[in-house]
């Protein structure tokens, strides 16, 4: 250090001092992608399960007159209504499952090696979140393609582009929630039990399967505090039309949820112990 100062050169700065370092971000992102595509069963189930919802729930009920279900706009069949909800379900399940990789890495010792590396933890968590978001959005896009092939009428490119914004915000929100649970729970069994207990109420109380207007008033109040409600509604409004709320309201509320939960998840990861 002294010799470097005497020679007029800038001393080397530890990579840990760089808050955002592209190399560890890319490395962690790539690792998440490789892990996902190597888990063939996960890839298949992430496509088959939403397809079954569309095929065995959406298609039969699409023959029912839309006026028989309160809240579905005239001219929209149930399959069109259901498809964005299934996209939201895919984002919810895959994003929260991203927290499981933290526990796996902790159990196998990889997390300890990463956390003691001379890079900032913020870069590490950004890479993990980017990987989980990419895999969840890829799954959601696959469901949109399947839905379109089944006859769902997707709006134009502008609507599709707006849907990507809602996918990113929805994925960020539940990646953050998954990280919070993963950093606070020390074992995989407890994590799986808790997310199963959380995911289903979030899904069923989001308007993904049935319109808000078809629900009792007291259930609607619960749905209003569910972040997935606004993710599904934003996806529905941008992909097929007929949102229950203004898209601006969906965006703002979902943005706030994503900032809060992703921020807490990042904070808890940054302070967690690897042992």
SULGINOR-V767997 format. One record per residue. N is the residue number from 1. RES is the residue in one letter. PSI is psi in whole degrees, -180 to 180 (999 if undefined). Layout:
n=N res=RES psi=PSI
n=N res=RES psi=PSI
This chain:
n=1 res=X psi=-47
n=2 res=X psi=-44
n=3 res=X psi=-39
n=4 res=X psi=-39
n=5 res=X psi=-39
n=6 res=X psi=-33
n=7 res=X psi=-5
n=8 res=X psi=15
n=9 res=X psi=160
n=10 res=X psi=128
n=11 res=X psi=153
n=12 res=X psi=139
n=13 res=X psi=133
n=14 res=X psi=142
n=15 res=X psi=-24
n=16 res=X psi=-25
n=17 res=X psi=-14
n=18 res=X psi=113
n=19 res=X psi=-42
n=20 res=X psi=111
n=21 res=X psi=115
n=22 res=X psi=-35
n=23 res=X psi=-53
n=24 res=X psi=-31
n=25 res=X psi=-48
n=26 res=X psi=-41
n=27 res=X psi=-47
n=28 res=X psi=-37
n=29 res=X psi=-47
n=30 res=X psi=-39
n=31 res=X psi=-41
n=32 res=X psi=-40
n=33 res=X psi=-45
n=34 res=X psi=-43
n=35 res=X psi=-42
n=36 res=X psi=-50
n=37 res=X psi=-19
n=38 res=X psi=-20
n=39 res=X psi=81
n=40 res=X psi=-39
n=41 res=X psi=-40
n=42 res=X psi=-42
n=43 res=X psi=-46
n=44 res=X psi=-47
n=45 res=X psi=-32
n=46 res=X psi=-20
n=47 res=X psi=-42
n=48 res=X psi=-44
n=49 res=X psi=-50
n=50 res=X psi=-37
n=51 res=X psi=-39
n=52 res=X psi=-39
n=53 res=X psi=-46
n=54 res=X psi=-42
n=55 res=X psi=-42
n=56 res=X psi=-11
n=57 res=X psi=-49
n=58 res=X psi=-47
n=59 res=X psi=-50
n=60 res=X psi=-41
n=61 res=X psi=-13
n=62 res=X psi=-17
n=63 res=X psi=-10
n=64 res=X psi=136
n=65 res=X psi=133
n=66 res=X psi=-30
n=67 res=X psi=-16
n=68 res=X psi=-11
n=69 res=X psi=109
n=70 res=X psi=137
n=71 res=X psi=-16
n=72 res=X psi=124
n=73 res=X psi=149
n=74 res=X psi=139
n=75 res=X psi=-7
n=76 res=X psi=126
n=77 res=X psi=171
n=78 res=X psi=-31
n=79 res=X psi=-42
n=80 res=X psi=-41
n=81 res=X psi=-40
n=82 res=X psi=-35
n=83 res=X psi=-49
n=84 res=X psi=-32
n=85 res=X psi=-38
n=86 res=X psi=-34
n=87 res=X psi=-43
n=88 res=X psi=-39
n=89 res=X psi=-43
n=90 res=X psi=-44
n=91 res=X psi=-41
n=92 res=X psi=-54
n=93 res=X psi=-47
n=94 res=X psi=-36
n=95 res=X psi=-46
n=96 res=X psi=-32
n=97 res=X psi=-19
n=98 res=X psi=-26
n=99 res=X psi=-22
n=100 res=X psi=-30
n=101 res=X psi=-29
n=102 res=X psi=-44
n=103 res=X psi=-41
n=104 res=X psi=-48
n=105 res=X psi=-34
n=106 res=X psi=-41
n=107 res=X psi=-34
n=108 res=X psi=4
n=109 res=X psi=-5
n=110 res=X psi=-37
n=111 res=X psi=-39
n=112 res=X psi=-41
n=113 res=X psi=-38
n=114 res=X psi=-43
n=115 res=X psi=-24
n=116 res=X psi=-1
n=117 res=X psi=153
n=118 res=X psi=54
n=119 res=X psi=158
n=120 res=X psi=145
n=121 res=X psi=-27
n=122 res=X psi=-39
n=123 res=X psi=-39
n=124 res=X psi=-47
n=125 res=X psi=-32
n=126 res=X psi=-42
n=127 res=X psi=-41
n=128 res=X psi=-44
n=129 res=X psi=-39
n=130 res=X psi=-40
n=131 res=X psi=-45
n=132 res=X psi=-39
n=133 res=X psi=-42
n=134 res=X psi=-45
n=135 res=X psi=-39
n=136 res=X psi=-40
n=137 res=X psi=-36
n=138 res=X psi=-42
n=139 res=X psi=-41
n=140 res=X psi=-40
n=141 res=X psi=-37
n=142 res=X psi=-39
n=143 res=X psi=-38
n=144 res=X psi=-42
n=145 res=X psi=-45
n=146 res=X psi=-44
n=147 res=X psi=-41
n=148 res=X psi=-39
n=149 res=X psi=-25
n=150 res=X psi=-3
n=151 res=X psi=3
n=152 res=X psi=132
n=153 res=X psi=97
n=154 res=X psi=136
n=155 res=X psi=179
n=156 res=X psi=-173
n=157 res=X psi=-34
n=158 res=X psi=-44
n=159 res=X psi=-39
n=160 res=X psi=-42
n=161 res=X psi=-39
n=162 res=X psi=-35
n=163 res=X psi=-33
n=164 res=X psi=-36
n=165 res=X psi=-45
n=166 res=X psi=-33
n=167 res=X psi=-45
n=168 res=X psi=-46
n=169 res=X psi=-42
n=170 res=X psi=-46
n=171 res=X psi=-44
n=172 res=X psi=-41
n=173 res=X psi=-49
n=174 res=X psi=-19
n=175 res=X psi=-43
n=176 res=X psi=-43
n=177 res=X psi=-41
n=178 res=X psi=-39
n=179 res=X psi=-39
n=180 res=X psi=-47
n=181 res=X psi=-42
n=182 res=X psi=-38
n=183 res=X psi=-23
n=184 res=X psi=-18
n=185 res=X psi=133
n=186 res=X psi=-7
n=187 res=X psi=154
n=188 res=X psi=-38
n=189 res=X psi=-45
n=190 res=X psi=-39
n=191 res=X psi=-48
n=192 res=X psi=-41
n=193 res=X psi=-43
n=194 res=X psi=-45
n=195 res=X psi=-32
n=196 res=X psi=-36
n=197 res=X psi=-29
n=198 res=X psi=-40
n=199 res=X psi=-45
n=200 res=X psi=-47
n=201 res=X psi=-40
n=202 res=X psi=-41
n=203 res=X psi=-51
n=204 res=X psi=-24
n=205 res=X psi=35
n=206 res=X psi=-5
n=207 res=X psi=13
n=208 res=X psi=-36
n=209 res=X psi=-37
n=210 res=X psi=150
n=211 res=X psi=155
n=212 res=X psi=-36
n=213 res=X psi=-18
n=214 res=X psi=-5
n=215 res=X psi=152
n=216 res=X psi=155
n=217 res=X psi=-42
n=218 res=X psi=-28
n=219 res=X psi=-34
n=220 res=X psi=-38
n=221 res=X psi=-35
n=222 res=X psi=-41
n=223 res=X psi=-30
n=224 res=X psi=-23
n=225 res=X psi=5
n=226 res=X psi=118
n=227 res=X psi=-29
n=228 res=X psi=-26
n=229 res=X psi=-43
n=230 res=X psi=-29
n=231 res=X psi=-46
n=232 res=X psi=-43
n=233 res=X psi=-40
n=234 res=X psi=-41
n=235 res=X psi=-41
n=236 res=X psi=-44
n=237 res=X psi=-37
n=238 res=X psi=-33
n=239 res=X psi=-47
n=240 res=X psi=-6
n=241 res=X psi=170
n=242 res=X psi=34
n=243 res=X psi=148
n=244 res=X psi=-28
n=245 res=X psi=162
n=246 res=X psi=140
n=247 res=X psi=-30
n=248 res=X psi=-41
n=249 res=X psi=-44
n=250 res=X psi=-46
n=251 res=X psi=-48
n=252 res=X psi=-48
n=253 res=X psi=-43
n=254 res=X psi=-36
n=255 res=X psi=-43
n=256 res=X psi=-47
n=257 res=X psi=-43
n=258 res=X psi=-40
n=259 res=X psi=-45
n=260 res=X psi=-52
n=261 res=X psi=-42
n=262 res=X psi=-37
n=263 res=X psi=-43
n=264 res=X psi=-41
n=265 res=X psi=-42
n=266 res=X psi=-41
n=267 res=X psi=-47
n=268 res=X psi=-38
n=269 res=X psi=-39
n=270 res=X psi=-26
n=271 res=X psi=2
n=272 res=X psi=157
n=273 res=X psi=140
n=274 res=X psi=-22
n=275 res=X psi=999
